[in-house]
Amino acid sequence: MTTPTKTPATAGQPPAQRSTFRIERAYQASLDVVWALWTTKEGLECWWGPDGFTTTVRTLELRPGGLWEYAMTATAPEQVEFMKRAGMPLSTVTRATYTDVMPQRRLSYDNLVDFIPGVAPYAASVAVEFHPTAQGVRMVLTLDAMHDERWTEMARRGWGSQLGRLAAALGI
């Protein structure tokens, strides 16, 4: 489920308010396991990124102000072709800074979006809340919208794919 909301402007965006969207997922898995998949090199590398991409974590400093840097590489033929058509490299390095780390409760970070041809770099925030339930874990993600509707929709689809990969890593 996604729910649009409004937040104050973010770097690289016009002074008008910037939209956010929410995604909620429930997983029949322990909070310990879900948390580990979000907070360890091995965990992130087994599911992070949309279908057709592989991820290599280069730096993971899990603390407020800590750096998270990873390389994401298109590997599936359709993703390779998309990247080529968009004039983007097959592999991009993403840098994020953790802004909040509350073990097994909340993670938030600011991504530097600097990989889109013709678009000035800007920050995009992501917050993930982890809620234990009788059946497992409910996650609530709140994400900044991208610079335009097309890229925001691609981000929504990418997160949907990515969270499907998380479910697969959990054996669901």
URDAZI-V728050 format. One record per residue. N is the residue number from 1. RES is the residue in three letters. PSI is psi in radians with two decimals (999 if undefined). NEAR is the number of other ideal C-beta (glycine too) atoms within 8 Angstrom. Layout:
N,RES,PSI,NEAR ; N,RES,PSI,NEAR
This chain:
1,MET,2.37,5 ; 2,THR,2.50,7 ; 3,THR,2.08,6 ; 4,PRO,2.50,8 ; 5,THR,-3.12,9 ; 6,LYS,2.53,7 ; 7,THR,2.91,9 ; 8,PRO,2.80,5 ; 9,ALA,2.63,8 ; 10,THR,2.74,12 ; 11,ALA,2.37,5 ; 12,GLY,-0.04,9 ; 13,GLN,2.74,9 ; 14,PRO,2.85,4 ; 15,PRO,-0.37,3 ; 16,ALA,2.82,6 ; 17,GLN,2.56,7 ; 18,ARG,2.40,12 ; 19,SER,2.71,11 ; 20,THR,2.89,13 ; 21,PHE,2.73,13 ; 22,ARG,2.55,12 ; 23,ILE,2.31,13 ; 24,GLU,2.44,9 ; 25,ARG,2.58,10 ; 26,ALA,2.39,10 ; 27,TYR,2.38,13 ; 28,GLN,1.40,7 ; 29,ALA,2.82,10 ; 30,SER,2.63,7 ; 31,LEU,-0.67,10 ; 32,ASP,-0.79,7 ; 33,VAL,-0.80,9 ; 34,VAL,-0.78,16 ; 35,TRP,-0.78,11 ; 36,ALA,-0.63,9 ; 37,LEU,-0.47,14 ; 38,TRP,-0.29,9 ; 39,THR,0.14,10 ; 40,THR,2.67,8 ; 41,LYS,-0.86,7 ; 42,GLU,-0.73,6 ; 43,GLY,-0.89,12 ; 44,LEU,-0.70,15 ; 45,GLU,-0.34,11 ; 46,CYS,-0.19,8 ; 47,TRP,-0.28,12 ; 48,TRP,2.37,11 ; 49,GLY,2.72,9 ; 50,PRO,2.91,11 ; 51,ASP,2.46,8 ; 52,GLY,0.07,8 ; 53,PHE,2.62,12 ; 54,THR,2.68,8 ; 55,THR,2.40,12 ; 56,THR,2.05,8 ; 57,VAL,2.18,12 ; 58,ARG,-0.69,7 ; 59,THR,2.42,7 ; 60,LEU,1.68,10 ; 61,GLU,1.58,8 ; 62,LEU,1.43,8 ; 63,ARG,2.71,7 ; 64,PRO,2.27,7 ; 65,GLY,-0.12,6 ; 66,GLY,2.64,11 ; 67,LEU,2.41,9 ; 68,TRP,2.04,14 ; 69,GLU,2.31,10 ; 70,TYR,2.67,12 ; 71,ALA,2.27,10 ; 72,MET,2.23,12 ; 73,THR,2.26,10 ; 74,ALA,2.25,12 ; 75,THR,-0.52,8 ; 76,ALA,2.48,9 ; 77,PRO,-0.74,5 ; 78,GLU,-0.57,7 ; 79,GLN,-0.67,13 ; 80,VAL,-0.80,11 ; 81,GLU,-0.75,8 ; 82,PHE,-0.83,9 ; 83,MET,-0.73,11 ; 84,LYS,-0.81,9 ; 85,ARG,-0.61,6 ; 86,ALA,-0.05,7 ; 87,GLY,0.45,5 ; 88,MET,2.64,10 ; 89,PRO,2.72,6 ; 90,LEU,-0.44,8 ; 91,SER,2.32,8 ; 92,THR,2.56,8 ; 93,VAL,2.23,8 ; 94,THR,2.40,11 ; 95,ARG,2.28,9 ; 96,ALA,2.67,12 ; 97,THR,2.16,10 ; 98,TYR,2.32,16 ; 99,THR,-0.38,9 ; 100,ASP,2.25,9 ; 101,VAL,1.82,10 ; 102,MET,1.75,7 ; 103,PRO,2.23,5 ; 104,GLN,0.30,7 ; 105,ARG,-0.78,6 ; 106,ARG,2.44,10 ; 107,LEU,2.40,12 ; 108,SER,2.61,10 ; 109,TYR,2.78,11 ; 110,ASP,2.17,10 ; 111,ASN,2.51,11 ; 112,LEU,2.00,10 ; 113,VAL,1.72,13 ; 114,ASP,0.42,5 ; 115,PHE,0.10,7 ; 116,ILE,2.03,9 ; 117,PRO,2.31,6 ; 118,GLY,0.05,3 ; 119,VAL,2.21,8 ; 120,ALA,2.47,4 ; 121,PRO,2.54,7 ; 122,TYR,2.83,12 ; 123,ALA,2.51,11 ; 124,ALA,2.22,11 ; 125,SER,2.56,14 ; 126,VAL,2.33,13 ; 127,ALA,2.34,11 ; 128,VAL,2.13,11 ; 129,GLU,2.42,10 ; 130,PHE,2.10,14 ; 131,HIS,1.96,8 ; 132,PRO,2.47,6 ; 133,THR,3.01,8 ; 134,ALA,-0.49,2 ; 135,GLN,-0.18,5 ; 136,GLY,-2.02,12 ; 137,VAL,2.34,13 ; 138,ARG,2.23,11 ; 139,MET,2.41,13 ; 140,VAL,2.04,10 ; 141,LEU,2.34,13 ; 142,THR,2.12,11 ; 143,LEU,2.47,14 ; 144,ASP,2.46,12 ; 145,ALA,2.75,10 ; 146,MET,-3.01,10 ; 147,HIS,-0.35,9 ; 148,ASP,2.99,6 ; 149,GLU,-0.68,5 ; 150,ARG,-0.86,6 ; 151,TRP,-0.55,10 ; 152,THR,-0.74,12 ; 153,GLU,-0.68,8 ; 154,MET,-0.65,9 ; 155,ALA,-0.74,11 ; 156,ARG,-0.83,11 ; 157,ARG,-0.73,9 ; 158,GLY,-0.76,9 ; 159,TRP,-0.65,12 ; 160,GLY,-0.79,9 ; 161,SER,-0.81,10 ; 162,GLN,-0.76,12 ; 163,LEU,-0.46,10 ; 164,GLY,-0.66,9 ; 165,ARG,-0.60,13 ; 166,LEU,-0.79,13 ; 167,ALA,-0.73,10 ; 168,ALA,-0.70,9 ; 169,ALA,-0.49,10 ; 170,LEU,-0.09,12 ; 171,GLY,0.41,5 ; 172,ILE,999,7
